[in-house]
């Protein structure tokens, strides 16, 4: 009997203990309500109105406008090399010389032959004058007069041929002086004085690349082609920037000059050429650079830092800290973005304080504590210059 009543006594004791705790809680005032929630610390940035450029980004290759292999057009022994490797040369500058002696001899030979034929022509012309006088007095037959006229024409043709051969010989003599066909920077020397060089494609003396100005070749997606062509048709110069591989250093600024005449079917992109003055020669041939092509500009765009843009099941949104210090969710529609900033087309107004840190602890209407002023907070970025 006592064994049966023992569990009941234990249950009664537990009930008494529970009632005691409830009574103590009522005395302490917990029944009056829960404590107010603690404010969430956040960092904010102000939505600002500023121009935002829309651009296309790509990887480009620095390509000289002219790359010329310097060859001799006259075969012979290389007697002098007058350039230094890596030197900046001007168009028409003397670079090297071939032994001119054989070519001078050829000029003298052709010139001597020409003088001989000219003497024969003069003699034939004097004879023709005499024959014409005799023919008028009917002392000379017409057939003999015609033969003399033919002889004059033959000697005249020989003189004309000599003039052409002399001109060619002088051209060959002039080709013993190898000059720069374009202005640019010359590369490594590939032949030394004393060597006999020819006129074949393999006999290259040096290579000249034009570096000022210089171009950059890159590709743009087919989907961006209409806006590029529209900007070109409007006569608006399109600015192109070349950045280093880390996209931290702006190397040069130039202008778009041409589009290819077809789209690459394998990549679905069109090739574009931009030209840069490159006065300081910071762009080097075959260098890879990051390219930013500015297509147009959004004027008076409301922009916010990228960190404020959130994606969820209800679409794109941002949190703001209102004047009461409470968090409010705003559904937004965004536009282009770049350099850490995004254009907001609808949903935000200039001056709204958008939350950029502490987003994961927010809920609608929850109190927030701004721990940095909008103009000094840590996430503040530079004013945007472009958008992709």
Secondary structure, DSSP 8 states (H G I E B T S, - for coil): -HHHHHHHHHHHHHHHHHHHHHHHHHHHTGGG-------EEEEEEE-EEEEEEEEEEEEEEEE-S-EEEEE-SS-EEEEEE---TT-EE-TT-EEEEE--HHHHHHHHHHHHHHHHHHHHHHHHHHHHHHHHHHHHTT-S-HHHHHHHHHHHHHHHHHHHHHHHHHHHHHHHHHTTEEE-SS-EEE------TT-EE-SSTT-EEEEEE--SSEEEEEEEEGGGHHHHHHHHHTT---EEEEE-TTS-SEEEEEEEEEEEEEEETTTTEEEEEEEE--TT--S-TT-EEEEEEEEEEEEEEEEEEGGG-EEETTEEEEEEE-TTSBEEEEE-EEEEEETTEEEEEES--TT-EEEEESGGG--TT-BEEE-S-TTT-TT-------B-
